[in-house]
Amino acid sequence: MLARFSGFFVGSVFGLAFVLINSGPPLPPVVSLALRALAVTVAVAIVVLALLAMRRDGRNTGGSANEPGEGPVAPRFGALFRTVTLVEFALILGGVAALNSFGAPSQAGVAWVAFIVGLHFFPLGLAWRQREILHLAWYATALGAIGLVMVFAGYPDWVPLVSGVVTGAGMLLGALTALVLMHREAAAPTPERPA
């Protein structure tokens, strides 16, 4: 049961971190503060909704998992996950070190992290047959790539907003939207369950 909702918890933590770390100059302080407060609020809402959904699903299904071939599979944190995560960390650390050694502005690191985080979602989304993870993969990868282009085009100041805050906000809002839709679907009357 926890495995099915773990992506929401992980997404809320990383989305929140992206927003909290990167909400700063050149944004005005009041805007940065508002973005941080909103991100914390959304992250808390995600955790609460995920816990409620876990509780509801546990009562309704007795905690049973999906049968093979039935669509999305509950994430499995086995060898594939460990390998993808190790490669992700190696690419992040190696890439940031390389960017620093070539004298790239510090903002390039934000774009690189978003780019690699996005790429790491592709094998997981495919293995777990979860389309929403693939959407996130494209989203984060594209924002990371845009940030890298901005850095090397001479516009690094706004990279933390584009590759950091917008990436994190997308993670948070995507998870929140998915949970709200899950709750609506669960509350909708079915032929077996009248309204």
Helices and strands as residue ranges (DSSP letters): H 2-22, H 29-61, H 79-101, H 107-127, H 131-152, G 156-158, H 159-159, I 160-165, H 166-187
